[in-house]
Amino acid sequence: MFTIDDLADRLGGYLPRDEIQQVKRAFYYAEQAHDGQRRRSGEPYVTHPLAVANILANMHMDHQSLMAAMLHDVIEDTGISKQALAQQFGQPVAELVDGVSKLTQITFEDKAVAQAENFQKMVLAMSRDIRVIIVKLADRLHNMRTLGALRPEKKRRIARETLEIYARIASRLGINTIRVELEDLSFQALYPMRAERIKHAVSRARGHRRSTIRQLQNNLQQSLDDEGLTGTVIGRQKHLLSIYRKMRDQRKSFAEIMDVFGFRIITEDVDSCYRILGVVHNLYKPVPGRFKDYIAIPKANGYQSLHTTLFGRGGMPIEVQIRTREMEALANNGVAAHWLYKAGQTDHPIAQGSHARARAWVRGLLEMQRHAGDSLEFIEHVKNDLFPDDIYVFTPKGDIMELPQGATVIDFAYSVHTDIGNSCIACRIDRHLAPLSTRLDSGQTLEIITAPGARPNLAWLNFVITAKARSAIRHALKHQQQTEAVQLGRRLLNKALAQFETSLEELPEGVLDSLLEEHSLTQEVTLLESIGLGTRVAHVVARRLVGLLQGEPGAPTGQPPGGQGPIVINGAEGMVIKFARCCRPLPGDPVIGHLSVGKGIVVHRVECRNLGELNNDPDKLFVLEWSSDINEDFPSALRLEMETRRGLVAELAALVTDAGANIERIDIEERDARLSIVNLILSVRNRVHLARIIKRLRNLSHVGRINRLSN
């Protein structure tokens, strides 16, 4: 059994004696704290923190991380407090332990909510010290290694969570050794039979291919030696989940996946990487389009390497990765390489760069957390954001921006800055104007055009793919709706108060405060927002305010003097004034508004049949009036009966365009060989504009009846 003395011997290779003594002291403290506690397997509980510390020792983590590994379950599973740990081992270690603790003392109605809340707390801890997540990953890895004692359904739940969150975080931080093992252990827990069959097939295939692999390896090594280049050629093995995913996603057989031979060449410096690339391309022909230079443009997690695919003998593909020793260490340990190099007393730029990228990623998570509506929405954003394939695009200044595959212009704008995304109105890709929904390709140069008064569009959520863009758009729309609801609520309440010959501004100070207290509200804006969104009726609130003004316990009696004047609308109010799709009102139509809960005012034409039921609730109906200054276009629907003929759509499109309108949608239904029914949705300025278009359509000889659709 692995002991603390075995760990101390291992730590002697890179830690000073006094730090090793502190790690041992933390172990003995944890051993005493967990005395009498056992794991499901029957082993003493302290074997778990010791194993977690051993995983971190393999990554050359610092002594404080190892102490936190020893103590990471003490707060959760024993009566020892964070303050007691701080007194014994210092504040940094106590903060690490607190960040890593599973926090299961808090109870939630929903397990999904509990997991999301815990992950949020971990992100906050990560923002203070990135070592929290490294200790947590080591903790999860040992738990996955010892899943055997758990019930099958619990195994599957932990494995799924590991695959969706922790393996992806390990990938995002570049800790490849932990990622691969987490993925394979999760795969074996979720699909034990599939994993077992693939493992046996891999073992057989490696035995059959041993001589071919050795021959290829010798050929590559001999070519390097002939050119006087220093490099070590090693075989590269695919892990189980990678093989399974390729078989499933690419619909390939196991034999086709295993026909690809993989090698890694480790050398001393970057110059040698490119020279070795030339040698292997001379030895075997490269496959066009399969070369990737991750040295010049590293991945988001700091990974650097040259990737190329070659045609071997008989056309068999050979995948080769070429990198330096530092890049190999970073590929395996990722952000942990920062401490690996610090242990050697050198702040290596590669490790420093990886650490900076990790901190930038955590800052991005914090921004997403602020914008997310709740913890479940936040964790969904994180899942979507963790490790898609990447593309690389350029800013006008030549800076490289990394985005996931399928990202659009809007995703790019938000990745530059949230304010740029919020105020984005247009874009130039390689100096040519392009739609904001354009999907980007590697190598493009983008220039975002912004406007001060611009706002995000709800339609953007249909095509953005990055979590940062999605959460920022939702946050901005939520804030926009709230602002507009407050403004509308103020207008509605003032209209209602005008019946009593007063207004919000004229009310004495204490009156509104008394009403807010009655309804357990803390702010005036909350009341106005609820009126604007239709959850409270303005007239009822106004009557209560006047009652309070008159010192009455209830609403005032009698009818208010004067009638309620119309509310003026201009068509650009935003998210709290909507136009009914049933009757599609236009400027110039007599209109009426209905206060719909959660939506604000919905505008209908006065003759709309859907208003029949709404007339029973007169408190929620408002007389509306169009503003004289409207520059918006509005949709309107027409139904035409026409003779069936060739070029019908082109003829209609030309006529509508000449009239200064646009066709948003057209549907044609053939009644018989001679007659067609055409349904048009046009974008027009007002009722007069629509009448002019209808007049032009009537002048066509083959057009029969024309109706403006309603309901």
C-alpha positions in Angstrom: 0.0 0.0 0.0 1.2 3.5 -0.9 2.4 5.4 2.3 3.2 8.9 3.3 6.9 7.9 3.4 6.7 6.8 -0.3 5.2 10.2 -1.2 7.9 12.0 0.8 10.6 10.1 -1.2 8.9 11.2 -4.4 8.6 14.8 -3.3 12.3 14.8 -2.5 13.1 15.1 -6.2 11.7 18.6 -6.5 10.7 20.1 -3.1 12.9 21.3 -0.2 12.9 19.4 3.1 11.0 22.0 5.1 8.1 22.0 2.6 8.0 18.1 2.6 7.7 18.3 6.4 4.7 20.6 6.1 3.0 18.1 3.6 3.7 15.3 6.1 2.2 17.4 9.0 -0.9 17.9 6.9 -1.2 14.2 6.3 -1.0 13.3 10.0 -3.6 16.0 10.8 -5.9 14.6 8.2 -5.3 11.0 9.4 -6.3 12.1 12.9 -9.3 14.1 11.7 -10.6 11.1 9.6 -9.9 8.6 12.3 -12.6 5.8 12.2 -13.9 6.9 8.8 -13.8 4.4 6.0 -14.4 4.5 2.3 -17.1 2.3 0.6 -14.3 -0.1 -0.4 -13.5 -0.7 3.4 -10.1 1.1 3.3 -9.3 3.9 5.8 -10.6 7.2 4.5 -7.1 8.8 4.6 -6.0 6.7 1.7 -8.1 8.9 -0.6 -6.4 12.3 0.2 -3.0 10.5 0.1 -3.7 9.2 -3.4 -4.9 12.7 -4.5 -1.7 14.2 -3.2 0.3 11.5 -5.2 -1.5 12.5 -8.4 -0.5 16.1 -7.8 3.1 15.0 -7.0 3.3 13.4 -10.5 2.5 16.9 -11.9 5.1 18.6 -9.6 2.6 20.7 -7.9 3.7 23.0 -5.0 3.6 22.1 -1.3 0.5 24.2 -0.6 -1.5 22.3 -3.2 -0.3 19.0 -1.8 -1.4 20.1 1.8 -4.8 21.1 0.4 -5.1 17.6 -1.2 -4.4 16.0 2.2 -7.0 18.3 3.9 -9.6 18.7 1.2 -12.3 16.7 2.9 -11.6 17.8 6.5 -14.1 20.8 6.5 -16.8 18.7 4.8 -16.5 15.4 6.7 -15.3 16.4 10.2 -16.1 19.1 12.7 -12.9 21.1 11.9 -13.5 24.7 10.6 -11.8 26.7 8.0 -10.5 29.1 10.7 -8.9 26.1 12.5 -7.1 25.1 9.3 -5.9 28.7 8.7 -4.4 28.8 12.2 -2.6 25.4 11.7 -1.5 25.7 8.1 -1.9 29.3 7.0 -4.7 31.2 5.1 -3.7 30.2 1.5 -4.0 26.4 2.4 -7.3 27.1 4.2 -8.7 29.0 1.1 -7.7 26.1 -1.2 -9.4 23.5 1.0 -12.5 25.7 1.2 -12.6 26.1 -2.6 -12.1 22.3 -3.2 -14.7 21.1 -0.6 -17.8 19.6 -2.2 -20.1 21.8 -0.2 -22.7 19.0 0.3 -23.9 20.5 3.6 -26.2 22.8 1.5 -29.4 21.0 0.6 -31.4 21.6 -2.6 -34.7 20.4 -3.9 -33.1 19.4 -7.2 -29.9 17.5 -7.6 -29.2 19.3 -10.9 -29.4 22.7 -9.1 -27.1 21.4 -6.3 -24.5 20.4 -8.9 -24.8 23.7 -10.7 -24.6 25.7 -7.5 -21.5 23.8 -6.4 -19.8 24.4 -9.7 -20.6 28.1 -9.4 -18.9 28.2 -6.0 -15.9 26.4 -7.5 -15.6 29.0 -10.3 -15.5 31.8 -7.7 -12.8 29.9 -5.8 -10.8 29.3 -9.1 -10.9 33.0 -9.7 -9.0 33.6 -6.5 -6.6 30.7 -7.0 -6.4 28.5 -10.1 -4.8 25.6 -8.0 -8.4 24.9 -6.7 -9.4 23.3 -9.9 -6.2 21.3 -10.3 -6.7 19.8 -6.8 -10.4 19.2 -7.6 -9.4 17.4 -10.9 -7.0 15.1 -8.9 -9.8 14.4 -6.4 -12.2 13.5 -9.1 -9.6 11.3 -10.9 -9.0 9.2 -7.8 -12.8 8.9 -7.2 -13.2 7.7 -10.8 -10.4 5.1 -10.2 -12.3 3.7 -7.2 -15.9 3.8 -8.6 -16.2 0.0 -8.2 -17.8 0.1 -4.8 -20.7 2.3 -5.8 -24.2 1.3 -7.1 -24.5 1.2 -10.9 -26.9 4.2 -11.2 -24.6 6.4 -9.0 -21.6 5.2 -11.1 -23.3 6.4 -14.3 -24.3 9.8 -12.7 -20.8 10.5 -11.6 -19.3 9.3 -14.9 -21.6 11.5 -16.9 -20.9 14.6 -14.8 -17.1 13.8 -15.1 -17.4 13.5 -18.9 -19.5 16.7 -19.3 -17.7 19.0 -16.9 -14.4 17.8 -15.4 -12.8 16.1 -18.4 -13.6 19.2 -20.5 -12.1 21.5 -17.8 -9.0 19.4 -17.8 -8.9 19.7 -21.6 -9.5 23.4 -21.4 -6.6 23.8 -19.0 -4.4 21.6 -21.2 -3.9 18.8 -18.6 -4.0 16.0 -21.1 -2.9 13.1 -18.8 -5.8 13.7 -16.5 -8.3 14.4 -19.3 -7.5 11.1 -21.1 -7.8 9.0 -18.0 -11.0 10.7 -16.9 -12.6 10.1 -20.3 -11.6 6.5 -20.4 -12.8 5.8 -16.9 -16.1 7.6 -17.6 -16.5 5.6 -20.8 -15.9 2.3 -18.9 -18.5 3.3 -16.3 -21.1 4.4 -18.8 -20.7 1.7 -21.4 -18.8 -1.2 -19.7 -19.4 -3.8 -22.5 -18.4 -1.5 -25.3 -15.3 -0.4 -23.5 -14.2 -4.0 -22.8 -14.7 -5.1 -26.4 -12.7 -2.1 -27.8 -10.0 -2.7 -25.2 -9.6 -6.3 -26.3 -9.7 -5.3 -30.0 -7.0 -2.7 -29.4 -4.8 -5.2 -27.6 -5.1 -7.7 -30.5 -4.5 -5.0 -33.2 -1.3 -3.7 -31.4 0.0 -7.3 -31.3 -0.5 -7.7 -35.1 0.9 -4.3 -36.0 4.0 -4.4 -33.7 6.5 -5.2 -36.5 5.0 -2.5 -38.8 5.1 0.2 -36.0 8.7 -0.8 -35.2 9.7 -0.5 -38.9 8.1 2.9 -39.3 9.6 4.2 -36.0 13.1 3.0 -37.2 12.6 4.7 -40.6 11.7 8.0 -39.0 14.5 7.8 -36.4 17.1 6.9 -39.1 16.1 9.9 -41.2 16.6 12.2 -38.3 20.0 10.7 -37.5 21.1 11.0 -41.2 20.3 14.7 -41.1 22.1 15.2 -37.7 18.9 16.3 -36.0 18.2 15.5 -32.3 14.8 13.9 -31.8 13.1 11.0 -30.1 10.4 9.1 -32.0 7.7 7.4 -29.9 4.5 5.6 -30.8 1.3 7.4 -30.0 -1.6 5.4 -28.7 -5.3 6.3 -29.1 -7.4 6.1 -26.0 -10.7 4.1 -25.8 -13.2 7.0 -25.9 -11.3 8.6 -28.8 -11.6 5.3 -30.8 -15.3 4.9 -29.9 -16.2 8.5 -30.8 -14.4 8.2 -34.2 -16.2 5.0 -35.0 -19.6 6.5 -34.0 -19.2 10.0 -35.5 -17.3 9.2 -38.7 -19.2 5.9 -39.2 -16.0 3.9 -39.6 -15.1 0.4 -38.6 -12.6 -0.4 -35.9 -10.2 -1.7 -38.6 -10.3 1.7 -40.4 -9.6 3.7 -37.2 -6.7 1.4 -36.3 -5.2 1.6 -39.8 -3.9 5.0 -38.9 -0.4 4.9 -37.4 0.5 7.7 -34.9 4.0 8.9 -33.9 5.3 11.8 -31.8 8.7 13.3 -32.3 10.2 15.1 -29.3 13.1 17.5 -29.9 15.1 20.3 -28.2 14.0 23.6 -29.8 11.4 25.2 -32.1 13.9 25.5 -35.0 14.5 21.8 -34.9 10.7 21.2 -35.0 10.4 22.9 -38.5 13.6 21.2 -39.8 12.3 17.7 -38.7 9.0 18.6 -40.5 11.0 19.0 -43.7 12.7 15.7 -43.1 9.5 13.6 -42.6 7.9 15.3 -45.6 10.9 14.2 -47.7 10.6 10.7 -46.4 6.9 10.3 -47.0 4.5 12.5 -49.0 2.3 14.7 -46.9 -1.5 14.6 -47.3 -2.7 17.9 -48.7 -4.7 20.1 -46.2 -3.7 18.0 -43.2 -0.9 20.1 -41.8 -1.6 22.3 -38.7 0.9 24.7 -37.1 -0.1 25.0 -33.5 3.4 26.4 -32.6 2.8 29.7 -34.5 -0.9 29.8 -33.4 -1.3 27.9 -30.1 -4.6 26.5 -29.0 -6.7 28.3 -26.3 -5.2 26.0 -23.6 -1.6 26.8 -24.7 -1.1 23.5 -26.5 1.7 23.8 -29.1 2.8 21.3 -31.7 3.2 20.7 -35.5 0.7 18.1 -36.8 1.0 16.5 -40.2 -0.4 13.4 -42.0 1.8 11.4 -44.4 1.2 8.7 -47.1 3.1 5.6 -45.9 3.8 2.5 -48.0 0.7 1.2 -49.7 -1.1 4.5 -49.0 -1.5 3.8 -45.2 -1.8 7.1 -43.3 0.8 8.1 -40.7 0.0 10.9 -38.3 3.0 12.7 -36.9 3.2 15.3 -34.1 6.5 17.3 -33.7 7.2 19.3 -30.5 9.8 20.4 -28.0 10.3 18.8 -24.6 8.7 21.9 -23.0 5.7 21.7 -25.3 5.4 18.0 -24.4 5.4 18.8 -20.7 2.8 21.5 -21.3 0.6 19.1 -23.4 0.5 16.6 -20.6 0.3 19.0 -17.6 -1.2 22.2 -19.1 -1.6 25.0 -16.5 0.1 22.7 -13.9 3.3 23.1 -16.0 3.4 26.6 -14.4 4.3 25.0 -11.1 6.5 22.3 -12.7 8.8 25.0 -14.1 8.6 27.1 -10.9 9.7 24.0 -8.9 12.8 24.1 -11.1 13.3 27.7 -10.3 12.6 28.9 -13.8 9.6 30.9 -14.8 9.4 29.4 -18.3 7.5 31.6 -20.8 5.5 28.6 -22.1 4.2 27.7 -18.7 3.7 31.4 -17.8 1.6 31.8 -21.0 -0.5 28.7 -20.2 -1.2 30.1 -16.7 -2.2 33.5 -18.2 -4.6 31.8 -20.6 -6.2 29.8 -17.8 -6.7 33.0 -15.7 -8.3 34.7 -18.7 -10.6 31.7 -19.2 -11.7 31.9 -15.5 -12.3 35.6 -15.9 -14.6 34.8 -18.8 -16.5 32.3 -16.7 -17.0 35.0 -14.0 -18.4 37.4 -16.6 -20.8 34.6 -17.8 -21.8 33.9 -14.2 -22.8 37.6 -13.7 -24.9 37.6 -16.9 -26.6 34.1 -16.4 -30.1 34.1 -15.1 -29.5 31.2 -12.7 -27.0 28.5 -11.9 -28.5 26.0 -14.3 -28.3 28.5 -17.2 -24.7 29.2 -16.3 -23.6 25.6 -16.2 -25.3 25.0 -19.6 -23.2 27.9 -21.0 -20.1 26.4 -19.6 -20.9 23.0 -21.1 -21.4 24.6 -24.5 -18.2 26.6 -24.2 -15.9 23.7 -23.1 -13.8 22.5 -25.9 -15.2 22.7 -29.4 -12.9 22.6 -32.4 -11.2 26.0 -33.0 -10.8 28.5 -35.8 -8.4 31.4 -35.9 -9.4 34.9 -37.3 -7.6 38.2 -37.2 -8.5 41.7 -36.0 -7.7 44.7 -38.3 -4.5 45.2 -36.2 -3.4 41.6 -36.9 -4.2 40.2 -33.4 -5.3 36.5 -33.5 -8.7 35.6 -32.0 -9.6 32.0 -31.3 -13.2 31.0 -31.7 -15.1 27.6 -31.8 -16.0 26.0 -35.1 -19.2 27.5 -36.6 -18.7 30.8 -34.8 -20.4 33.9 -36.4 -19.6 37.6 -36.7 -21.6 38.3 -33.5 -19.6 35.6 -31.6 -16.4 37.4 -32.7 -17.7 40.8 -31.7 -18.5 39.6 -28.2 -15.2 37.8 -27.9 -13.4 41.2 -28.5 -15.6 43.0 -25.8 -19.2 42.8 -24.5 -19.8 46.5 -25.3 -18.7 45.9 -29.0 -21.1 43.0 -29.3 -23.9 45.0 -27.8 -23.4 47.9 -30.2 -22.6 45.9 -33.3 -24.5 46.9 -36.5 -22.4 45.6 -39.4 -19.1 43.8 -40.3 -16.4 43.7 -42.9 -14.8 40.3 -43.6 -11.6 40.7 -45.6 -12.8 44.3 -46.4 -16.2 43.2 -47.8 -19.5 43.9 -46.0 -21.0 40.7 -44.7 -24.2 39.7 -42.7 -23.8 39.4 -39.0 -24.9 35.8 -39.1 -22.0 34.8 -41.4 -20.1 31.7 -40.2 -16.4 32.4 -40.0 -13.4 30.4 -41.4 -9.8 30.4 -40.3 -7.6 33.2 -41.7 -10.3 35.8 -42.2 -9.8 39.4 -41.1 -12.8 41.0 -39.4 -13.7 44.6 -38.7 -16.8 45.3 -36.6 -18.8 48.4 -37.2 -20.6 49.8 -34.1 -23.2 52.5 -33.4 -23.7 54.3 -30.1 -27.4 53.7 -29.9 -27.4 50.1 -31.2 -28.8 47.2 -29.1 -28.7 43.4 -29.4 -31.3 41.7 -31.4 -33.4 38.7 -30.1 -32.8 37.0 -33.5 -29.0 36.8 -32.7 -29.7 33.9 -30.3 -30.8 31.8 -33.3 -27.2 31.7 -34.7 -24.6 32.6 -32.0 -22.8 29.5 -30.6 -20.4 30.8 -27.9 -21.5 30.9 -24.3 -20.1 34.4 -23.8 -22.2 35.8 -26.7 -25.4 33.9 -25.7 -25.2 35.0 -22.0 -24.3 38.6 -22.9 -27.2 38.9 -25.4 -29.7 37.4 -22.9 -28.5 39.8 -20.2 -28.7 42.8 -22.4 -32.2 41.9 -23.7 -33.4 41.3 -20.1 -32.0 44.7 -19.1 -33.5 46.3 -22.2 -37.0 44.8 -21.5 -36.8 45.9 -17.9 -35.9 49.5 -18.9 -38.7 49.6 -21.5 -41.2 48.1 -19.0 -40.3 50.7 -16.4 -40.8 53.5 -19.0 -44.1 52.1 -20.2 -45.3 51.5 -16.6 -44.6 55.2 -15.8 -46.6 56.3 -18.8 -49.5 54.0 -18.0 -49.6 55.0 -14.3 -49.4 58.7 -15.2 -52.3 58.3 -17.7 -54.4 56.6 -14.9 -53.5 59.3 -12.4 -54.4 62.0 -14.9 -58.0 60.9 -14.4 -57.7 62.0 -10.8 -56.0 65.3 -11.9 -52.6 64.3 -10.5 -49.3 62.5 -11.5 -46.5 60.6 -10.0 -44.3 63.7 -9.8 -47.1 65.6 -7.9 -47.7 62.9 -5.3 -46.3 63.8 -1.8 -43.2 61.8 -0.8 -44.7 59.3 1.7 -47.7 58.2 -0.5 -45.7 56.1 -2.9 -43.6 54.7 -0.1 -46.8 53.5 1.7 -48.0 51.7 -1.4 -44.6 50.0 -1.9 -44.7 48.9 1.8 -48.3 47.5 1.3 -47.1 45.3 -1.6 -43.7 44.4 0.1 -41.7 46.2 -2.7 -38.5 48.0 -2.0 -38.2 50.2 -5.2 -40.4 52.3 -7.3 -38.9 50.8 -10.5 -40.2 47.3 -9.4 -43.7 48.6 -9.2 -43.5 50.4 -12.6 -41.9 47.4 -14.2 -44.8 45.1 -13.1 -47.3 47.6 -14.5 -45.4 47.8 -17.8 -45.3 44.0 -18.0 -49.0 43.7 -17.2 -48.8 41.9 -13.9 -50.4 44.9 -12.2 -53.2 47.1 -13.6 -52.3 50.8 -13.7 -55.9 52.0 -13.0 -56.1 49.9 -9.8 -52.7 51.2 -8.6 -53.7 54.8 -9.4 -56.9 54.5 -7.4 -55.0 53.1 -4.4 -52.4 55.9 -4.6 -55.2 58.5 -4.6 -56.9 56.7 -1.7 -53.6 56.9 0.3 -53.4 60.6 -0.6 -56.9 61.2 0.8 -56.0 59.3 3.9 -58.5 56.5 3.2 -57.8 52.9 4.1 -59.1 51.7 0.6 -59.5 53.0 -2.9 -61.4 56.3 -3.4 -65.1 56.2 -4.1 -66.9 57.7 -7.0 -65.9 58.1 -10.6 -62.7 59.9 -11.6 -63.2 63.2 -13.4 -62.6 63.2 -17.1 -61.8 60.4 -19.5 -58.6 58.5 -20.1 -56.7 60.1 -23.1 -55.0 57.9 -25.7 -51.4 56.6 -25.4 -49.3 57.7 -28.4 -47.2 55.0 -30.0 -44.5 55.4 -32.7 -43.7 51.7 -33.5 -40.2 51.7 -32.1 -41.0 51.3 -28.4 -39.1 48.0 -28.3 -39.9 44.8 -26.3 -42.9 46.0 -24.2 -45.1 47.1 -27.1 -45.9 44.4 -29.6 -48.0 44.3 -32.7 -50.6 41.5 -32.9 -49.9 39.0 -35.7 -53.6 38.1 -36.0 -54.6 41.5 -37.5 -51.2 43.1 -38.3 -52.1 46.8 -37.5 -50.5 49.6 -39.6 -50.1 53.3 -38.9 -53.4 54.9 -39.9 -55.5 52.0 -38.7 -57.8 52.6 -35.6 -56.0 50.6 -32.9 -56.5 49.5 -29.3 -54.0 48.1 -26.8 -54.4 45.1 -24.5 -52.1 44.7 -21.5 -50.8 41.1 -21.6 -49.1 39.6 -18.6 -45.3 39.4 -19.1 -45.4 41.0 -22.6 -46.6 44.5 -22.1 -49.1 46.1 -24.5 -50.2 44.1 -27.5 -51.6 46.4 -30.3 -54.7 45.2 -32.2 -56.8 46.8 -34.9 -60.2 47.9 -33.5 -62.1 45.5 -35.7 -59.9 42.5 -34.7 -62.1 39.5 -33.7 -59.7 38.4 -31.1 -60.6 41.5 -29.0 -64.1 39.9 -28.3 -63.0 38.1 -25.1 -60.7 40.9 -24.0 -63.6 43.4 -23.9 -64.7 41.6 -20.7 -61.6 43.1 -18.9 -61.8 46.9 -19.6 -59.1 47.7 -17.1 -56.5 46.0 -19.4 -57.6 47.9 -22.6 -56.1 51.1 -23.7 -57.0 53.6 -26.4 -53.9 54.1 -28.6 -53.0 56.7 -31.1 -50.3 56.6 -33.8 -47.6 59.2 -33.7 -47.3 61.6 -36.6 -43.6 60.9 -36.9 -43.1 57.2 -37.7 -40.2 55.9 -39.8 -40.6 52.2 -39.2 -41.8 49.5 -41.7 -44.7 47.1 -40.6 -45.7 43.7 -41.9 -49.1 43.4 -43.6 -50.8 40.3 -45.2 -52.6 40.2 -48.5 -54.5 37.3 -50.2 -54.7 37.5 -54.1 -56.7 35.3 -56.5 -54.7 35.3 -59.8 -54.6 33.4 -63.1 -51.9 30.8 -63.1 -49.1 31.9 -65.5 -45.4 31.6 -66.0 -43.3 34.4 -64.3 -46.0 35.2 -61.7 -43.6 35.6 -58.7 -41.1 37.7 -60.7 -44.0 40.0 -61.9 -45.3 40.5 -58.3 -41.8 41.1 -56.9 -41.1 43.8 -59.5 -44.4 45.6 -58.9 -44.0 45.6 -55.1 -40.4 46.8 -55.3 -41.4 49.6 -57.7 -44.0 50.7 -55.1 -41.2 51.0 -52.4 -42.1 47.9 -50.4 -40.6 44.5 -49.7 -42.0 41.0 -49.9 -41.1 39.2 -46.7 -42.9 36.0 -47.6 -44.9 34.5 -50.5 -46.9 31.3 -50.6 -48.7 30.1 -53.8 -51.5 27.5 -53.8 -52.9 26.2 -57.1 -56.7 25.9 -56.9 -56.9 24.4 -60.4 -55.2 24.6 -63.8 -56.3 28.3 -64.3 -56.5 29.8 -60.7 -53.8 30.3 -58.0 -54.2 31.7 -54.5 -51.2 33.9 -53.5 -50.6 34.8 -49.9 -48.2 37.8 -49.5 -46.6 39.3 -46.4 -45.4 42.8 -47.3 -43.3 45.3 -45.4 -45.0 48.7 -45.8 -44.8 52.1 -44.1 -48.5 52.7 -43.3 -52.1 52.1 -44.4 -51.9 54.7 -47.3 -48.8 52.9 -48.6 -50.6 49.6 -48.6 -53.6 51.1 -50.4 -51.3 52.3 -53.2 -49.9 48.8 -53.6 -53.3 47.2 -53.7 -54.4 49.8 -56.4 -51.4 48.8 -58.5 -52.2 45.1 -58.1 -55.8 45.7 -59.2 -54.6 47.2 -62.4 -53.1 43.8 -63.4 -55.5 42.1 -65.9 -55.0 38.6 -64.5 -55.6 39.6 -60.8 -59.0 39.0 -59.4 -60.0 39.4 -55.8 -57.6 41.1 -53.3 -58.2 40.9 -49.5 -56.2 42.3 -46.6 -56.0 39.4 -44.2 -57.1 39.7 -40.6 -57.3 36.8 -38.2 
